[in-house]
Amino acid sequence: MPAYVEDARFNEFESDILITEYIRETGADSPRDRATFLHHFPEVLEGWERGTLNGSESYTAFRARVGAAMADVLQEGGRNLVVTSGGVICVTLAGVLGLSARGLADLLMNVHNASVHVLRMEEGRLRLELFNATPHIDGKERSHARTYI
């Protein structure tokens, strides 16, 4: 088995900072439940994409950081495993699927923790083969383990 490599470019974006900025800028209440979060989070990511919210890095910088890390993985060729967070997964998928920040938010709202996603390189481009699979927690006895963001 090959050695693993830790790559900080696959680290998650700091959503707490963005949400705090959004609350300060809009006067919105802090999300306390999933319904409120579902309403406000797409607006947070759209503001980040437009540059009206900055976070600890710009949306463009986040996409570039993750894109560069993925490019390095793909350059290695063969089969690779990347273990990372929902935002990194979804910004990668947004690039593959041509989605805006709102589309990224829609994906992110439903990514299960510990889910499996498969991308396949075909004809020089990445294609989504599997999204949000959780066979290891699908059984009734493990349903309590299924969580979102």
C-alpha positions as CSV (number, residue, x, y, z in Angstrom):
1,M,0.0,0.0,0.0
2,P,1.4,3.4,-0.9
3,A,2.2,6.0,1.7
4,Y,-0.4,8.7,2.3
5,V,0.3,12.4,1.9
6,E,-1.3,15.2,3.8
7,D,-2.0,18.2,1.6
8,A,-3.3,21.3,3.3
9,R,-4.8,22.5,0.0
10,F,-7.6,20.0,0.7
11,N,-8.6,21.8,4.0
12,E,-12.1,23.0,4.3
13,F,-13.0,26.7,3.9
14,E,-13.9,28.6,7.1
15,S,-17.7,28.8,6.8
16,D,-18.0,30.3,10.4
17,I,-16.1,33.4,9.4
18,L,-18.3,33.8,6.3
19,I,-21.5,33.3,8.2
20,T,-20.4,35.8,10.9
21,E,-19.7,38.4,8.1
22,Y,-23.1,37.6,6.5
23,I,-24.9,38.2,9.8
24,R,-23.0,41.4,10.4
25,E,-23.7,42.7,6.9
26,T,-27.4,41.7,6.6
27,G,-28.6,41.8,10.2
28,A,-29.9,38.2,9.8
29,D,-30.2,36.0,12.9
30,S,-27.7,33.3,13.4
31,P,-29.0,30.0,11.9
32,R,-30.2,27.8,14.8
33,D,-31.9,25.0,12.8
34,R,-31.5,23.3,9.4
35,A,-34.4,25.3,7.8
36,T,-32.8,28.6,8.6
37,F,-29.4,27.4,7.5
38,L,-30.9,26.1,4.2
39,H,-32.3,29.6,3.6
40,H,-29.2,31.6,4.4
41,F,-26.3,29.5,3.4
42,P,-26.8,29.8,-0.4
43,E,-26.8,33.6,0.1
44,V,-23.6,33.4,2.1
45,L,-21.9,31.5,-0.7
46,E,-23.2,33.8,-3.3
47,G,-21.9,36.8,-1.4
48,W,-18.5,35.0,-1.1
49,E,-18.5,34.4,-4.9
50,R,-19.4,38.1,-5.6
51,G,-16.7,39.2,-3.2
52,T,-19.0,41.0,-0.8
53,L,-18.1,38.5,1.9
54,N,-14.4,37.6,2.1
55,G,-13.8,35.1,4.8
56,S,-10.2,34.0,5.4
57,E,-9.7,33.6,1.7
58,S,-11.7,34.6,-1.4
59,Y,-14.0,32.2,-3.2
60,T,-11.7,32.4,-6.2
61,A,-8.7,31.5,-4.0
62,F,-10.5,28.6,-2.5
63,R,-11.5,27.2,-5.9
64,A,-7.9,27.7,-7.2
65,R,-6.4,26.0,-4.1
66,V,-8.6,23.0,-4.3
67,G,-8.3,22.9,-8.1
68,A,-4.5,22.9,-7.9
69,A,-4.5,20.1,-5.4
70,M,-6.8,18.0,-7.6
71,A,-4.7,18.7,-10.6
72,D,-1.7,17.3,-8.7
73,V,-3.6,14.2,-7.7
74,L,-4.8,13.6,-11.3
75,Q,-1.2,14.1,-12.7
76,E,-0.1,11.1,-10.6
77,G,-2.5,9.0,-12.7
78,G,-4.0,5.7,-11.6
79,R,-6.5,5.4,-8.8
80,N,-6.3,7.8,-5.9
81,L,-8.2,8.3,-2.7
82,V,-8.7,11.8,-1.3
83,V,-10.2,12.1,2.2
84,T,-11.6,15.6,2.8
85,S,-14.5,17.8,3.8
86,G,-17.9,18.6,2.2
87,G,-16.9,22.1,0.9
88,V,-13.8,20.7,-0.9
89,I,-15.8,17.9,-2.4
90,C,-18.6,20.3,-3.5
91,V,-16.3,22.9,-4.9
92,T,-14.6,20.2,-6.9
93,L,-18.0,18.9,-8.1
94,A,-19.2,22.4,-8.9
95,G,-16.2,22.7,-11.2
96,V,-16.9,19.3,-12.8
97,L,-20.6,20.1,-13.2
98,G,-20.2,23.8,-14.1
99,L,-22.2,25.0,-11.1
100,S,-22.2,28.5,-9.5
101,A,-21.8,29.1,-5.7
102,R,-25.6,28.6,-5.3
103,G,-25.3,25.2,-7.0
104,L,-22.3,24.4,-4.7
105,A,-24.5,25.4,-1.7
106,D,-27.3,23.1,-2.9
107,L,-24.9,20.2,-3.1
108,L,-23.3,21.0,0.2
109,M,-26.7,21.1,2.0
110,N,-27.1,17.4,1.3
111,V,-23.7,15.9,1.5
112,H,-23.7,13.3,4.2
113,N,-20.7,13.2,6.6
114,A,-18.5,10.2,5.8
115,S,-20.1,9.8,2.3
116,V,-18.2,8.5,-0.8
117,H,-17.9,10.2,-4.1
118,V,-16.2,8.9,-7.2
119,L,-14.8,11.0,-10.1
120,R,-13.5,9.3,-13.2
121,M,-11.1,10.8,-15.7
122,E,-12.5,10.2,-19.2
123,E,-11.4,11.8,-22.5
124,G,-9.4,14.4,-20.6
125,R,-12.1,15.6,-18.2
126,L,-13.4,14.6,-14.8
127,R,-16.9,13.0,-14.7
128,L,-19.0,12.4,-11.7
129,E,-19.6,8.6,-11.3
130,L,-20.9,8.3,-7.7
131,F,-22.3,11.0,-5.4
132,N,-23.1,10.9,-1.7
133,A,-23.0,7.1,-1.2
134,T,-23.2,5.8,2.4
135,P,-23.4,2.0,2.2
136,H,-21.5,1.8,5.5
137,I,-24.3,3.6,7.3
138,D,-27.4,2.8,5.3
139,G,-28.6,-0.1,7.5
140,K,-31.2,0.6,10.1
141,E,-28.8,-0.2,12.9
142,R,-26.5,2.6,11.7
143,S,-29.1,5.2,10.7
144,H,-28.3,7.3,13.7
145,A,-24.8,7.8,12.2
146,R,-26.1,9.6,9.2
147,T,-25.5,13.3,9.6
148,Y,-25.2,16.4,7.4
149,I,-23.0,19.5,7.8
